[in-house]
Amino acid sequence: MSLILKNPHSVLAALQTRPGDVVDVRLPAGKPSPVWADVVELARTHDIPIRTNLAEEPRRPDSGNKFERTGAAQAIVRERNGLLIEELFADAESNPGLWLALDCLQDPHNVGAIFRTASFFGIRGIVMTRDRSAPLTATVYDVAAGGLEYVPFGEPSNLARAMDVAKKAGVWLLGSSEHAEQDVREIPRDRPWLLILGNEELGLRRLSLDKCDQVCKLTSRGTVPSLNVSVAAGVLMAELTRQG
């Protein structure tokens, strides 16, 4: 399946990592922005078609099956393939780090923001539930601003089994919940962790929670008791990847 990407950083990352999956680049009349100019330059080195007749093209369906105008810069990019869960944790013992699991997150903006932050902090991989979760649409790619190209991911049908695979590979399971007793600063950082993040409204499912070795929270120091899941994920990643 192909996606219509409108964030030049998303397109540039795809060109840098898998140029064969970039179908074409489409620009409106006039001088492109500096980042889109970089996209065009790199696309040309890979002989990817550059189309500049957007004003003459008819309206076309976007990934949400609605019709959109084609007057903005965009690129047609094929979806990136995920990995098998066994591949995602294959070298966990020899190359430990931090992985994430998204337990039924439904807002594509949250998923995209988490991928972007995960790329920033060098997260080893992301496990996503295939059902009851936001699919990896163009919105996710664009919000991730290239992050989705650099973080390996898997989409198993069963998150519980994926957690079992991670544990068998030597990875410890860490749940996140505002109701936990332990603050994230108390979590030891001398071991590989799979951090499980719950649904925006309901949090972690009971089965996911029961499988965790430990559960942690972010302790509020103000009047707001909790954070948006993508913001909380960023703070947790920062703490769990902190050195020293």
C-alpha positions in Angstrom: 0.0 0.0 0.0 1.2 3.5 -0.8 0.8 6.6 1.4 0.7 10.3 0.6 3.3 12.0 2.8 3.3 15.7 3.2 6.0 16.3 5.8 9.3 16.7 3.9 11.2 15.3 6.8 9.2 12.1 6.5 9.9 11.9 2.8 13.6 12.7 3.3 14.0 9.9 5.8 12.4 7.5 3.5 14.7 8.6 0.7 17.7 8.1 3.0 16.7 4.6 4.2 14.7 3.0 1.4 14.6 5.1 -1.7 13.2 2.2 -3.8 9.9 2.6 -1.9 9.5 6.3 -2.9 7.3 6.3 -6.0 7.4 10.0 -6.9 7.7 13.5 -5.5 5.0 16.1 -6.4 5.5 19.8 -6.1 3.2 22.8 -6.8 4.4 25.7 -9.0 7.0 28.0 -7.6 10.2 27.6 -5.6 10.1 24.7 -3.0 10.9 25.3 0.6 14.5 24.4 1.6 13.6 21.0 3.0 11.5 20.1 0.0 14.5 21.3 -2.2 16.6 18.7 -0.3 14.0 16.1 -1.0 14.1 16.9 -4.7 17.9 16.8 -4.9 18.1 13.4 -3.2 15.2 12.0 -5.2 17.0 13.0 -8.4 20.1 11.1 -7.3 17.9 8.0 -7.2 16.1 8.7 -10.5 12.8 9.1 -8.7 10.2 11.1 -10.8 9.6 14.7 -9.8 6.2 16.0 -10.9 5.5 19.7 -10.9 2.0 19.8 -12.6 -0.1 19.5 -9.5 -2.3 22.5 -10.4 -3.5 20.6 -13.4 -4.3 17.3 -11.6 -7.7 16.3 -10.4 -8.6 15.8 -6.8 -7.6 12.4 -5.5 -8.5 10.3 -2.5 -6.3 10.5 0.5 -5.5 7.6 2.9 -8.8 8.3 4.8 -10.9 7.8 1.7 -11.8 11.5 1.5 -10.9 13.7 -1.4 -8.1 16.3 -1.1 -6.6 18.9 -3.4 -3.2 18.1 -4.8 -1.8 21.7 -4.6 0.6 21.0 -1.8 4.0 19.4 -1.9 3.8 15.7 -1.3 5.3 12.3 -2.1 4.0 8.9 -2.7 5.8 6.4 -0.5 5.1 2.7 0.1 4.5 1.5 3.6 7.5 0.2 5.5 7.4 -3.5 6.5 7.5 -4.5 10.1 9.6 -7.3 11.7 8.6 -10.5 13.3 8.7 -10.2 17.1 11.5 -12.8 17.3 13.6 -10.6 15.0 12.8 -7.5 17.1 14.4 -9.0 20.2 16.9 -11.3 18.5 20.0 -9.6 20.0 18.6 -8.4 23.3 21.1 -10.2 25.5 24.2 -9.1 23.5 22.9 -5.6 22.8 20.6 -4.5 25.6 18.5 -1.3 25.5 15.0 -0.1 25.8 12.0 -1.3 23.7 8.4 0.0 23.7 5.0 -1.8 23.4 1.9 0.2 22.6 -1.1 -1.5 24.1 -4.1 -0.4 22.0 -3.2 3.2 21.4 -5.8 4.7 19.1 -4.7 8.2 18.3 -2.4 8.3 15.3 -0.9 11.6 16.5 0.2 9.9 19.7 1.7 7.0 17.8 3.5 9.3 15.5 4.8 11.4 18.3 6.1 8.3 20.1 7.9 7.1 17.1 9.6 10.5 16.7 10.7 10.5 20.3 11.8 6.9 20.2 14.1 7.7 17.3 15.5 10.6 19.3 16.3 8.4 22.3 17.6 5.4 20.3 14.8 3.0 21.2 15.6 -0.5 20.0 12.1 -1.3 18.7 8.4 -0.8 19.1 5.7 -3.5 19.4 2.2 -2.5 18.4 -1.0 -4.4 18.7 -2.6 -5.0 15.3 -6.2 -4.9 16.6 -7.9 -2.0 18.4 -4.9 0.2 17.6 -4.3 3.1 15.2 -2.9 1.8 12.0 0.3 3.2 10.5 -1.3 5.8 8.2 0.2 8.7 6.5 -0.7 10.8 9.5 1.5 8.6 11.7 4.4 8.9 9.3 4.1 12.6 9.0 3.8 13.3 12.7 6.8 11.0 13.3 8.8 13.4 11.0 11.1 10.5 9.9 11.2 8.6 13.1 9.2 5.8 11.7 12.0 5.0 9.2 14.6 4.5 11.9 12.9 2.6 14.7 12.2 -1.1 14.0 8.7 -2.2 14.8 6.5 -5.3 14.8 2.7 -5.6 14.7 1.8 -9.0 16.3 -1.8 -10.1 16.6 -1.2 -11.0 20.2 0.6 -8.6 22.5 0.7 -11.1 25.4 2.7 -13.5 23.2 5.0 -10.7 22.2 5.7 -10.0 25.8 6.5 -13.6 26.4 8.9 -13.6 23.4 10.6 -10.5 24.9 10.9 -12.1 28.3 12.4 -15.3 26.8 15.0 -13.1 25.1 16.1 -11.7 28.4 14.1 -8.5 28.4 12.3 -7.4 31.5 8.7 -6.1 31.3 7.9 -2.7 32.7 4.3 -1.4 32.8 3.4 2.2 33.1 0.4 3.3 35.1 -0.5 6.4 37.1 -1.8 4.1 39.8 1.6 2.4 40.3 3.4 2.7 43.6 6.9 2.9 42.2 8.3 6.0 40.5 10.2 5.5 37.3 13.4 6.9 39.0 13.4 3.9 41.2 13.6 1.5 38.2 17.1 0.0 37.8 18.7 0.8 34.5 21.2 -2.0 34.4 19.0 -4.4 32.4 17.0 -4.4 29.1 13.4 -3.2 29.5 10.3 -3.4 27.4 8.2 -0.4 28.5 4.5 -1.1 27.9 2.2 2.0 27.4 -1.5 1.8 27.7 -4.5 3.1 25.9 -5.2 6.8 26.1 -8.4 6.4 28.2 -8.2 2.9 29.7 -4.5 2.4 30.3 -3.0 -1.0 30.3 -5.2 -4.1 29.8 -5.3 -6.4 32.8 -3.5 -9.2 31.0 -0.7 -6.9 30.0 -0.4 -5.5 33.5 -0.3 -9.0 35.0 2.6 -10.0 32.9 4.8 -7.1 33.9 7.8 -7.6 36.2 7.4 -4.1 37.5 5.1 -1.2 37.1 6.1 2.4 37.4 4.6 5.9 37.3 5.6 9.5 36.8 5.0 11.4 40.0 3.2 14.7 39.6 4.7 17.7 41.2 1.9 20.0 40.4 -1.9 20.0 40.2 -2.4 17.9 37.0 -2.2 14.2 38.0 -1.3 12.7 34.6 0.0 13.4 31.1 -1.0 12.6 27.6 0.5 9.2 26.7 2.9 10.5 24.1 4.2 13.2 26.5 4.5 10.6 29.3 6.3 8.2 26.9 8.9 10.9 26.2 9.6 11.5 29.9 9.8 7.8 30.6 12.2 7.2 27.7 14.4 10.1 28.9 14.6 8.6 32.4 15.1 5.0 31.3 17.8 5.8 28.8 19.6 8.3 31.1 23.3 7.4 31.8 24.8 7.5 35.3 
